[in-house]
Structure formats: structure tokens, C-alpha cells
Amino acid sequence: KTSRPAPFLPAMMQVTCPPGVSDGQQITVQAPDGGQFAVEVPKGVEPGGVFTVQIPQGVGAPAQQAMGQVGDLMSDKSVLFIKQEWAAIECLGCEAKNRYRVSVPTA
């Protein structure tokens, strides 16, 4: 049996239309994680009215850090051990999150 990944469900949030703004106008809203994005006030929504918007993917996402940059704990190591861990439930055919443990040899 082949398993399929769970379908992506977009993140949604509710927005209150600010005073002085009418339908069709664009406003800037702040996502729960602090990121900002622009949305258009839907037709028929008046100031004080609430509407639901989809949070664009990547809004407020942290920047990726490449290995080897200043502050990287492993940048000066010549040898690393990377051990994949698994959950016992995987023996029953259930999938679990992949986990990896990274360490430096001591001897």
C-alpha cells in the first residue's frame, strides 16, 4: 500500500475591516507570526466587518541559515555522526516523523 502525504491546508485568519476603508480597497494585515501582507477588502464588507483571508505561504517565515556561517556549531568540525532515529510504531507499518541526531566523535 502506498501512502500519500496529507494534503496541504492553507492557513486562514480573520481580518476586521478598519474604519475609513471600503470594499475593493487594499489593506495591509499582520499574520499571527508577525509577517505582513496585502489583501483586498471583499465586496460588501463595511468598516468593522470581519472577513477571512488565506495567509500566503512563507509570510513571516524565518530565514534559512546555511551551514558554515558564523555561529554555526559544526563549522569547525571535520567529522560528524548523523544518526537517523525511528519510532517503534514504524514496525507496524505506520509512518512517523524522520528524526536525526547530529554529534561529534569524542575519541
C-alpha positions in Angstrom: 0.0 0.0 0.0 1.4 3.4 -1.0 0.9 6.3 1.4 0.3 9.8 0.2 1.3 12.9 2.1 -1.5 14.8 3.8 -3.0 17.5 1.6 -1.7 21.0 2.2 -4.3 23.1 4.1 -3.7 26.8 3.7 -3.5 28.9 6.8 -6.5 31.2 7.2 -7.2 34.1 9.5 -10.0 36.6 10.2 -9.5 40.3 9.4 -11.6 43.2 10.7 -12.1 45.9 8.1 -10.6 49.2 9.5 -12.6 52.5 9.7 -12.5 54.6 6.6 -11.8 51.6 4.3 -14.4 50.4 1.8 -14.8 47.2 -0.2 -12.3 46.8 -3.1 -9.6 48.7 -1.3 -6.3 47.0 -0.4 -5.1 47.0 3.2 -2.0 45.6 4.9 -2.6 43.0 7.6 -0.3 41.3 10.1 -0.2 37.5 10.3 -0.1 35.8 13.7 3.7 35.2 13.2 4.3 38.9 12.6 4.6 38.8 8.8 2.7 41.4 6.8 0.8 41.0 3.5 -1.8 42.9 1.4 -5.4 41.8 1.0 -8.3 43.3 -0.8 -11.4 44.0 1.2 -14.2 41.8 -0.3 -17.3 43.3 -1.9 -20.0 44.1 0.6 -17.7 44.3 3.6 -18.0 47.6 5.5 -15.8 49.1 8.2 -15.9 46.9 11.3 -17.0 43.9 9.2 -15.0 40.7 9.5 -13.8 38.6 6.6 -11.5 35.5 6.2 -8.3 35.6 4.2 -5.7 33.0 3.3 -2.2 33.7 4.7 0.3 33.5 1.8 2.8 30.7 2.2 6.2 32.0 3.5 4.8 35.2 5.2 6.9 35.7 8.3 8.8 32.5 7.8 12.3 32.6 9.4 15.2 33.0 7.0 17.2 29.8 6.3 20.8 29.6 7.6 23.3 27.8 5.6 25.9 25.6 7.2 29.3 27.2 7.8 28.1 30.7 8.6 29.3 32.5 11.8 27.7 31.0 14.8 27.3 27.5 13.3 28.1 25.0 16.0 29.5 22.4 13.5 31.5 24.7 11.2 34.9 23.8 12.6 34.3 20.0 12.8 35.9 17.7 10.2 33.8 14.6 11.2 30.2 14.4 12.2 28.0 11.5 13.0 24.4 11.6 11.7 22.1 9.0 13.2 18.6 8.5 11.9 16.2 7.6 14.7 12.9 5.9 14.2 9.8 5.3 16.3 8.8 1.7 17.3 5.4 2.3 15.7 7.1 2.1 12.3 7.5 -1.6 12.8 3.7 -1.8 12.5 3.7 -0.1 9.1 2.8 3.4 10.4 4.9 6.3 9.3 6.5 8.7 11.8 8.5 11.9 11.6 12.1 11.5 10.4 14.5 12.5 13.2 18.2 12.8 13.0 20.7 13.2 15.8 24.0 15.0 14.8 27.0 14.6 17.0 30.8 15.0 17.0 33.0 12.0 17.8 34.8 12.3 21.1 37.7 10.0 20.6 
